[in-house]
Amino acid sequence: MSDKARVLFDALDLDHDGTLTRAEVIAALHAKGPTLVAQGVVPAWGVGDADASSALFDEADANGDKVLSFEEFAAIVNRRFGW
């Protein structure tokens, strides 16, 4: 898994519990998106609105448990962002 995926996951994990919820992904990308883009953590086109963030979450939630593990998250962002 890429180091960029880990940095992004940790930035989105607002409660630091090791998983991501839909609400965390949407809130964190809204609040931290511009900073993450400026830092080169995520491409500008990778930070969308709430609908785009929600769709990314649904695509990544491979087991349907409504939370993302690092492995689920990394698999989708590594593929989507070409890492």
Secondary structure, DSSP 8 states (H G I E B T S, - for coil): --HHHHHHHHHH-TT-SS-EEHHHHHHHHHHHHHHHHHTTSS-GGG---HHHHHHHHHHH-TT-SSEE-HHHHHHHHHHHHT-
